[in-house]
Amino acid sequence: MKKRFSPLIMAFLLAVSCFPFIPLAASADTVLFTTGLESGQTAPNFSDTIDFSSNVSGISSGLSPEASPRSGEQAHTGTSALMYSGNANGGSTTYAYFKVFTVNIPVTSASKLQYYIYPQQDNGRYMAVDFHFTDGSTLRDSGSVDQNGNTVHPAGGHGGTIPLNAWSPINSNFGVQNAGKTIDRIWVAYDRAGSTGNFRGYIDDITISNTTTTSSVRNSVIVSTLYPTSDIVISDYNVTAFGADNTGVNDATAAIQNAIDACYNDGGGTVWLPAGTYKVSGTIQVKAFCSVRGDYRDADSGSGSYGTVIAANLASGDSGPVLFRIGGSASVQGLTVYYPNQNATSPVHYNYTFEIPGNAWIGSENYMTASIMNVTMLNSYRGIGISTMASDHSGGSQVHEQATVKNVKGTILYRGVEAYNGADVGTWEHVNFNSSYWANAGASYNAPSATTIKNWTRTNATAFALGDLEWDQFYAMEASDFNIGINIVTGQRIQFSGAFIWANIQNTNIAVKVDNMDTRWGVSFLRSVLKGSTASVQNNTAGYVKVTDSDLTGATSGTVTISGPGTSPVVSPSAATPKVSRAVLYDVTKAPYNAPFSSSRGPALPTADATSAIQSALNAAGSAGGGVVYVPAGWFKVSTHLTVPANVELRGSASSPTRDQGGSSAGTVLFAYEGKDTTTPDSSTAFITLNGNTAGLRGLRVFYPENNPAAGIKAFPYTIRGNGSSVYIVNVGLPNSYNAIDLMTNRNDNHYVEKVQGTLFKNGITVGLSTSGYITGILTNGNAVCRTGYNIPGWVVESNVFSQVIDAFTRPNETLVTVNGASDEKLVNVFAYGSKNGLVVQSGTVNAFNLGTDNLGSGGYTVKVDSGLVNVMNLMRYNGTTSLGTVTIYNEMHL
């Protein structure tokens, strides 16, 4: 028999021997299946038996592919293990799935898989334990990942992280994606498309268990930052508590990753890197619903320390490791990155500093809403790569949706941005690349002269290489000292369509070079500066480039339509984000509030009512003069409604834009019930009322479990209503709100709404008698209600999104933004898919920048004006009608 130790003891021994500062979680396992292939233990039901295969034969002549126990060869413990072998013969599909065990194992959200693997050739790494479920689905295609964030699909090769001729543990909390299913077959499987050569190795100590874990890791506190921020910063997981060295001497890679893993296991939150320098030698995987955040000094403001600095001691090479890989509803913020081994005269090639892989990484959990914000890259070779990673799982693609890139700057030596395959609208704001950032960094960062940098970049570098981004919205993109400023290139799936406002491209050879685009649309620029010594615009396609009210220096070629100067606004819009003035934290899950909640991994909806506990915390903060009422990651039932007092923020775990991720609904979610089938949805009490000046809402989602489009959409009151000046709503997901945000019932001067997204069935945002409101980064799409992970039987599926959501309700009924009586209302980067109307102005003054609508309903308009003064700068429309009433539009593109 094999000797076995308590998992808690093993975890403790590993922690104290390797990472002595890692907090631990208490756990207890209920074993559902286990075998070490020893005599007297569970034996395989099948031996050397392939269930299905393609282009695989035996490892040598006369042998068939094998998967069966062997004794006296290799074993993780004891003397026996399951040996696998075969030969891959090439071809577009090369796989062999061996059936080994017949079982009947119910899966819960707490189910996990553990085993050990010993590959003997490179091909042998592409072997994994796989499950077949009674509903016909499989583990490999479920989006489950291992302890390193790698897909469990055998075609992922365990992320290339396991060595040859050594035992490596594989652990997966696969119940997160597969709760409610039943395993009826266990496979061991080889899968590597196009491969040739032998594969051989061993698998041992397979265990399936349920784990009940109580986290002792999360320690949520408000951080007093060295540098100014637009919000109150909450740290849930401080990397120094995990052993990260912020002096730059010792490698901090593992400690940072362990903190992220703890965050992910708890359902999401913010991993905080205090000011200092962190040496990183490998890829940091920022998992879904987690944010990695540092103390950020904007390189264009102040002097001295940059705050939180990442010293990227990575292996070089074009295909070397990326520095940060960012998942769905995840982000990296507040970091300055420096490559100590970079050389301005003869640049060292590196892979991307920041990568958004979308669906290519693991699957649906990382598909949407990744963000890069407030970062400086002092000397990156490649800056940002979006949909540049090849898929790590069979049948996967590189597509992504709704990336956010905001306040990004740096010196880039080869490619500032390379972005492809966006299936829904991303937003880009204030991105600036030039030689000054490294040149002005000082001796501590081996700063070369600006001339040395320019000598290279003016010949070799491109600031923005943009492929098939669908309708992305670009605002204040800047580049200087490049060979090419903006290069529109061939896409992976379709071709580029998009609009730029306030682009500033100078000191280039070619400011804008268009090599491919969606010729039905074209590319537009408004109020931009495009200066190139060879060309301002070089259009090598049959489509058009539309340039309005802009400054061009350099020749143009191809179809370039130039108009202006005109009367479009000269000054770009901006607004300060409101935030509460009292930085005191009230955690609703702690005493004296003790709000009940269930895991945001499910599978069961919360049943205990958290309304009174959350409201008590809000009242306490309000009575004390303000504060932040924190609702950490979890599912919270709110049976009635909540009122947020003046100078109080109701805050969830998300530090960046958030939405459900195709079957995964981690993060903070409030479950709303009150008001179903109300006959007065426009006036009934809202679910959340921001009741006073500078009352705010951040970082959570609101979900209505009783509003399932498959059963017919129900009327509910507004989800959020403002009642005060400087009320704010930031990073909020609304997957199925009937009425979303009401800023019309009460006066809400200086209101601020940023990054609200979801399916908004009828009224999106309504604005009344207010002044100087700012609404930015808003998106509605009927698919959001379908892409949830709340395990509700009969919930609408995406194959029915048109019949049950878009055609059935939103196209006949939804208006994204309605304005009646507001003055100086600003809209920036606003988009609606499948609504009836985009913007309706009954009265007031409105300036909209980058407004788009796609697939409008019959009789719908992108802009409908009854009265008032309305300007739209950059408008894109497919289907429907552009406008009705008096409106001035600069740069319209439509089909």
Secondary structure as the mmCIF struct_conf table of DSSP 4:
data_model
#
loop_
_struct_conf.conf_type_id
_struct_conf.id
_struct_conf.beg_label_comp_id
_struct_conf.beg_label_asym_id
_struct_conf.beg_label_seq_id
_struct_conf.end_label_comp_id
_struct_conf.end_label_asym_id
_struct_conf.end_label_seq_id
HELX_RH_AL_P HELX_RH_AL_P1 PRO A 7 CYS A 18
TURN_TY1_P TURN_TY1_P1 PRO A 20 PHE A 21
STRN STRN1 ALA A 26 THR A 35
BEND BEND1 LEU A 37 LEU A 37
TURN_TY1_P TURN_TY1_P2 SER A 39 GLY A 40
BEND BEND2 GLN A 41 GLN A 41
HELX_LH_PP_P HELX_LH_PP_P1 THR A 42 PRO A 44
BEND BEND3 ASN A 45 ASN A 45
BEND BEND4 SER A 47 ASP A 48
STRN STRN2 ILE A 50 SER A 54
BEND BEND5 ASN A 55 ASN A 55
STRN STRN3 VAL A 56 SER A 57
BEND BEND6 ILE A 59 SER A 60
TURN_TY1_P TURN_TY1_P3 SER A 61 GLY A 62
STRN STRN4 GLU A 66 SER A 71
BEND BEND7 GLY A 72 GLU A 73
BEND BEND8 HIS A 76 THR A 79
STRN STRN5 SER A 80 ASN A 89
BEND BEND9 GLY A 91 SER A 92
STRN STRN6 TYR A 95 PRO A 106
TURN_TY1_P TURN_TY1_P4 SER A 109 ALA A 110
STRN STRN7 SER A 111 PRO A 119
BEND BEND10 GLN A 120 GLN A 121
HELX_RH_3T_P HELX_RH_3T_P1 ASP A 122 TYR A 126
STRN STRN8 MET A 127 PHE A 133
TURN_TY1_P TURN_TY1_P5 THR A 134 ASP A 135
BEND BEND11 GLY A 136 GLY A 136
STRN STRN9 THR A 138 THR A 138
BEND BEND12 LEU A 139 LEU A 139
TURN_TY1_P TURN_TY1_P6 ARG A 140 GLY A 143
STRN STRN10 VAL A 145 VAL A 145
TURN_TY1_P TURN_TY1_P7 GLN A 147 ASN A 148
BEND BEND13 GLY A 149 GLY A 149
STRN STRN11 THR A 151 THR A 151
BEND BEND14 VAL A 152 HIS A 153
HELX_RH_3T_P HELX_RH_3T_P2 PRO A 154 GLY A 160
BEND BEND15 ILE A 162 ILE A 162
HELX_LH_PP_P HELX_LH_PP_P2 PRO A 163 PRO A 163
TURN_TY1_P TURN_TY1_P8 LEU A 164 ASN A 165
BEND BEND16 ALA A 166 ALA A 166
STRN STRN12 SER A 168 SER A 172
TURN_TY1_P TURN_TY1_P9 PHE A 174 PHE A 174
HELX_RH_AL_P HELX_RH_AL_P2 GLY A 175 ASN A 178
TURN_TY1_P TURN_TY1_P10 ALA A 179 GLY A 180
STRN STRN13 THR A 182 ASP A 191
TURN_TY1_P TURN_TY1_P11 ALA A 193 GLY A 194
STRN STRN14 THR A 196 THR A 214
STRN STRN15 VAL A 221 ILE A 222
BEND BEND17 LEU A 226 TYR A 227
BEND BEND18 SER A 230 ASP A 231
STRN STRN16 ILE A 234 SER A 235
BEND BEND19 ASP A 236 ASP A 236
STRN STRN17 TYR A 237 ASN A 238
HELX_RH_3T_P HELX_RH_3T_P3 VAL A 239 PHE A 242
TURN_TY1_P TURN_TY1_P12 GLY A 243 GLY A 243
BEND BEND20 ASN A 246 ASN A 246
STRN STRN18 THR A 247 ASP A 251
HELX_RH_AL_P HELX_RH_AL_P3 THR A 253 ASN A 265
TURN_TY1_P TURN_TY1_P13 ASP A 266 GLY A 267
STRN STRN19 GLY A 269 LEU A 273
BEND BEND21 ALA A 275 ALA A 275
STRN STRN20 GLY A 276 VAL A 280
BEND BEND22 GLY A 282 GLY A 282
STRN STRN21 ILE A 284 VAL A 286
TURN_TY1_P TURN_TY1_P14 ALA A 288 PHE A 289
STRN STRN22 CYS A 290 GLY A 294
STRN STRN23 TYR A 296 TYR A 296
TURN_TY1_P TURN_TY1_P15 ALA A 299 ASP A 300
BEND BEND23 SER A 301 SER A 301
BEND BEND24 GLY A 304 GLY A 304
STRN STRN24 GLY A 307 GLY A 307
STRN STRN25 THR A 308 ALA A 312
BEND BEND25 GLY A 317 GLY A 317
TURN_TY1_P TURN_TY1_P16 ASP A 318 SER A 319
BEND BEND26 GLY A 320 GLY A 320
BEND BEND27 LEU A 323 LEU A 323
STRN STRN26 PHE A 324 ILE A 326
TURN_TY1_P TURN_TY1_P17 GLY A 328 SER A 329
STRN STRN27 SER A 331 TYR A 338
TURN_TY1_P TURN_TY1_P18 PRO A 340 ASN A 341
BEND BEND28 ALA A 344 SER A 346
HELX_LH_PP_P HELX_LH_PP_P3 PRO A 347 HIS A 349
STRN STRN28 TYR A 352 ILE A 356
HELX_RH_3T_P HELX_RH_3T_P4 GLY A 358 ALA A 360
BEND BEND29 TRP A 361 GLY A 363
HELX_RH_3T_P HELX_RH_3T_P5 SER A 364 ASN A 366
BEND BEND30 TYR A 367 TYR A 367
STRN STRN29 MET A 368 MET A 368
STRN STRN30 SER A 371 ILE A 386
BEND BEND31 SER A 387 SER A 387
BEND BEND32 MET A 389 MET A 389
HELX_LH_PP_P HELX_LH_PP_P4 ALA A 390 SER A 391
BEND BEND33 ASP A 392 HIS A 393
TURN_TY1_P TURN_TY1_P19 SER A 394 GLY A 395
STRN STRN31 HIS A 400 GLU A 401
STRN STRN32 THR A 404 ALA A 419
STRN STRN33 GLY A 422 GLY A 422
BEND BEND34 ALA A 423 ASP A 424
STRN STRN34 THR A 427 PHE A 433
TURN_TY1_P TURN_TY1_P20 SER A 435 SER A 435
HELX_RH_AL_P HELX_RH_AL_P4 SER A 436 ALA A 439
TURN_TY1_P TURN_TY1_P21 ASN A 440 ASN A 440
BEND BEND35 ALA A 441 ALA A 441
HELX_RH_3T_P HELX_RH_3T_P6 ALA A 443 TYR A 445
TURN_TY1_P TURN_TY1_P22 ASN A 446 ASN A 446
HELX_RH_AL_P HELX_RH_AL_P5 ALA A 450 ASN A 460
STRN STRN35 THR A 462 LEU A 466
BEND BEND36 ASP A 468 ASP A 468
STRN STRN36 LEU A 469 LEU A 469
STRN STRN37 GLU A 470 ILE A 488
BEND BEND37 GLN A 492 ILE A 494
STRN STRN38 SER A 497 ILE A 501
BEND BEND38 TRP A 502 TRP A 502
STRN STRN39 ASN A 504 VAL A 514
BEND BEND39 ASP A 515 ASP A 515
TURN_TY1_P TURN_TY1_P23 THR A 519 TRP A 521
STRN STRN40 VAL A 523 LEU A 526
BEND BEND40 ARG A 527 ARG A 527
STRN STRN41 VAL A 529 ASN A 539
BEND BEND41 THR A 541 GLY A 543
STRN STRN42 VAL A 545 THR A 548
BEND BEND42 ASP A 549 ASP A 549
STRN STRN43 ASP A 551 SER A 557
BEND BEND43 GLY A 558 THR A 559
STRN STRN44 VAL A 560 SER A 563
BEND BEND44 PRO A 565 PRO A 565
BEND BEND45 THR A 567 SER A 568
BEND BEND46 VAL A 570 VAL A 571
HELX_LH_PP_P HELX_LH_PP_P5 SER A 572 PRO A 573
HELX_LH_PP_P HELX_LH_PP_P6 ALA A 576 PRO A 578
BEND BEND47 SER A 581 SER A 581
STRN STRN45 LEU A 585 ASP A 587
TURN_TY1_P TURN_TY1_P24 VAL A 588 THR A 589
BEND BEND48 LYS A 590 LYS A 590
TURN_TY1_P TURN_TY1_P25 ALA A 591 TYR A 593
STRN STRN46 SER A 598 SER A 598
TURN_TY1_P TURN_TY1_P26 SER A 600 ARG A 601
BEND BEND49 PRO A 603 ALA A 604
HELX_LH_PP_P HELX_LH_PP_P7 LEU A 605 PRO A 606
BEND BEND50 ALA A 608 ALA A 608
STRN STRN47 ASP A 609 ASP A 609
HELX_RH_AL_P HELX_RH_AL_P6 THR A 611 SER A 623
TURN_TY1_P TURN_TY1_P27 ALA A 624 GLY A 625
STRN STRN48 GLY A 627 TYR A 630
BEND BEND51 ALA A 633 ALA A 633
STRN STRN49 GLY A 634 VAL A 638
BEND BEND52 SER A 639 THR A 640
STRN STRN50 LEU A 642 PRO A 645
TURN_TY1_P TURN_TY1_P28 ALA A 646 ASN A 647
STRN STRN51 VAL A 648 ARG A 651
BEND BEND53 SER A 653 SER A 653
BEND BEND54 SER A 655 SER A 656
STRN STRN52 GLN A 661 GLN A 661
TURN_TY1_P TURN_TY1_P29 GLY A 662 GLY A 663
STRN STRN53 SER A 664 SER A 664
BEND BEND55 GLY A 667 GLY A 667
STRN STRN54 THR A 668 ALA A 672
TURN_TY1_P TURN_TY1_P30 GLU A 674 ASP A 677
BEND BEND56 THR A 679 THR A 679
TURN_TY1_P TURN_TY1_P31 PRO A 681 SER A 683
BEND BEND57 SER A 684 SER A 684
HELX_LH_PP_P HELX_LH_PP_P8 THR A 685 ALA A 686
BEND BEND58 PHE A 687 PHE A 687
STRN STRN55 ILE A 688 ASN A 691
BEND BEND59 GLY A 692 GLY A 692
TURN_TY1_P TURN_TY1_P32 ASN A 693 THR A 694
STRN STRN56 GLY A 696 PHE A 703
TURN_TY1_P TURN_TY1_P33 PRO A 705 GLU A 706
HELX_RH_3T_P HELX_RH_3T_P7 PRO A 709 ALA A 711
HELX_LH_PP_P HELX_LH_PP_P9 ILE A 713 ALA A 715
STRN STRN57 TYR A 718 GLY A 722
BEND BEND60 GLY A 724 GLY A 724
TURN_TY1_P TURN_TY1_P34 SER A 725 SER A 726
STRN STRN58 TYR A 728 LEU A 743
BEND BEND61 MET A 744 ASN A 746
TURN_TY1_P TURN_TY1_P35 ASP A 749 ASN A 750
STRN STRN59 TYR A 752 VAL A 767
BEND BEND62 LEU A 769 LEU A 769
STRN STRN60 THR A 771 THR A 771
BEND BEND63 SER A 772 SER A 772
STRN STRN61 TYR A 774 THR A 780
HELX_RH_3T_P HELX_RH_3T_P8 GLY A 782 VAL A 785
TURN_TY1_P TURN_TY1_P36 CYS A 786 CYS A 786
BEND BEND64 ARG A 787 ARG A 787
BEND BEND65 TYR A 790 TYR A 790
TURN_TY1_P TURN_TY1_P37 PRO A 793 GLY A 794
HELX_RH_3T_P HELX_RH_3T_P9 GLU A 798 ASN A 800
HELX_RH_AL_P HELX_RH_AL_P7 VAL A 801 VAL A 801
HELX_RH_PI_P HELX_RH_PI_P1 PHE A 802 THR A 810
HELX_RH_AL_P HELX_RH_AL_P8 ARG A 811 ASN A 813
STRN STRN62 THR A 815 TYR A 833
BEND BEND66 GLY A 834 GLY A 834
BEND BEND67 LYS A 836 LYS A 836
STRN STRN63 ASN A 837 ASP A 854
BEND BEND68 ASN A 855 ASN A 855
HELX_LH_PP_P HELX_LH_PP_P10 LEU A 856 GLY A 857
TURN_TY1_P TURN_TY1_P38 SER A 858 GLY A 859
STRN STRN64 TYR A 861 VAL A 865
BEND BEND69 ASP A 866 GLY A 868
STRN STRN65 LEU A 869 TYR A 878
BEND BEND70 ASN A 879 GLY A 880
STRN STRN66 THR A 881 LEU A 884
BEND BEND71 GLY A 885 THR A 886
STRN STRN67 THR A 888 HIS A 894
#
